[in-house]
Amino acid sequence: MACADLDVAMGDAAASISRVAIDRGRVGQWNVPAWAPVGNRAVGAIQDRQTAKIDGLRQEQAAIDAARKRRCR
């Protein structure tokens, strides 16, 4: 990939991380009714899945950054 393509990929990864983090925060603010006993576990499961997605995106971003450091100056 060219340096410009790597820059675009880095920006896309950063935007994706931000988008998922904002969604994770919204899920954390959900008011689960008391009559839904599984609701809190569901919210936790959704947040855990989004955290895992963020970790994967950060790894992807780190790989792009390493490629940028090797190829571009």
ChimeraX attribute file (.defattr): number of C-alpha atoms within 10 A of each C-alpha:
attribute: neighborCount
match mode: 1-to-1
recipient: residues
	/A:1	10
	/A:2	9
	/A:3	14
	/A:4	11
	/A:5	11
	/A:6	18
	/A:7	16
	/A:8	11
	/A:9	17
	/A:10	19
	/A:11	13
	/A:12	14
	/A:13	20
	/A:14	15
	/A:15	12
	/A:16	16
	/A:17	21
	/A:18	13
	/A:19	12
	/A:20	17
	/A:21	17
	/A:22	12
	/A:23	14
	/A:24	20
	/A:25	12
	/A:26	11
	/A:27	16
	/A:28	14
	/A:29	9
	/A:30	11
	/A:31	10
	/A:32	13
	/A:33	10
	/A:34	9
	/A:35	7
	/A:36	9
	/A:37	10
	/A:38	11
	/A:39	15
	/A:40	16
	/A:41	11
	/A:42	13
	/A:43	18
	/A:44	14
	/A:45	12
	/A:46	16
	/A:47	20
	/A:48	13
	/A:49	13
	/A:50	19
	/A:51	16
	/A:52	12
	/A:53	16
	/A:54	21
	/A:55	13
	/A:56	13
	/A:57	18
	/A:58	16
	/A:59	13
	/A:60	15
	/A:61	20
	/A:62	14
	/A:63	13
	/A:64	17
	/A:65	17
	/A:66	12
	/A:67	14
	/A:68	19
	/A:69	11
	/A:70	9
	/A:71	12
	/A:72	13
	/A:73	6
